[in-house]
Amino acid sequence: MRCPFCGSPDSRVTDSRPAEDENAIRRRRECLNCGKRFTTWEKTEVIPLTVVKKDGARVPFDSGKILSGVMKACYKRSVPVDLLRSRVNALEQEFNQSGENEISSARIGEKVMDMLKEIDQIAYVRFASVYREFKDAESFMDELRELLEKA
Ligand SMILES: [Zn+2]
């Protein structure tokens, strides 16, 4: 951190304290060359989560897309939108806190399916049928059968 007055790279920290929003640290520094004081801010770098799609393409994570997907799956079901919104937010938080910068679309899909399975079975099957791109009616029926056996 160069001194803004003389350009010297040597300074010492005289004081550091968290800023009001607590996501930044404010440091008072004293230049060892000219003795002048200045303030620096240290911020946590927030790296936006990136989704890796099946073909390897990278797109920014978008919780709005997930929400609209699960809302479509819950069409005409008695699932409150607020519940879906809070569950999607919780998922996003979980992904962000994983410490990874990239997440595969497959993992997101699996997580969303787990979430829907708890909330509404019909919505789950709808989502799974779109997400897993069932090739034919038979694989879809297999999934349904498995679901019914577990229920
Ligand atoms: Zn200086």
Boltz pocket constraint, residues with backbone or C-beta under 6 A from the ligand:
constraints:
  - pocket:
      binder: B
      contacts: [[A, 3], [A, 4], [A, 5], [A, 6], [A, 7], [A, 8], [A, 31], [A, 32], [A, 33], [A, 34], [A, 35], [A, 36]]
      max_distance: 6.0
